[in-house]
């Protein structure tokens, strides 16, 4: 079953559903907004590498790099999220652990927005906010480390 990641009231997800957004090969712009960092990646055509600008609250200057294998893995993961189960006891939807991911493919649509909660420990899983519901999704925790490390984890090898 295919669906977009931006849910709404009354649109419950089925367990073992894969929430799909845009085709990662066609995405031209990615914005990742968290409480302490922001990533903006863009390219002119699907054949180009992404130019990444990465900024954190702790540093004055932003990093700049071109996308590498870490960014490609991240983009593929956020455009296809396997739902593992629904949370019965939801977590705070306004905590600093939530990240908003916006994707745009240059088409006529407004793009796609996904809200994910990154885990705080090895025993936690990534959570997807879909409308008013929350779901555990199969998302490689190492990808969160790549995002936290900026160009070192996402950029092309030097």
JORAWO-V617943 format. One line per field, one symbol per residue. ss: DSSP state (H for helix, E for strand, C for the rest). psi: psi as a letter, one per 20 degrees, with the letter a starting at -180 (. if undefined). Layout:
ss=???
psi=???
This chain:
ss=CCCCCCCCCCCCCCCCCEEECCCCCCCCEEEEECCCEEEEEECCCCCCCCEEEEEECCCCCCEEEEECHHHHHHHHHHCEEEEEEECCCCCCCCCCCEEEEEEECCCCCCCEEEEEECCCCCCCCEEEEECCEEEEEECCHHHHHHHHCCHHHHECCC
psi=pqrrinarpjmqqqqjqooqdqphiiphpppoorhjqppppqqhqiiqqqppppqrhiqhqqqprqqahhhgggghgiinopphqqphnqroijriiqppppqpjiairibppppqoqqirhiqrpppoociqqqpqopohhhhhgghichhhhrqq.
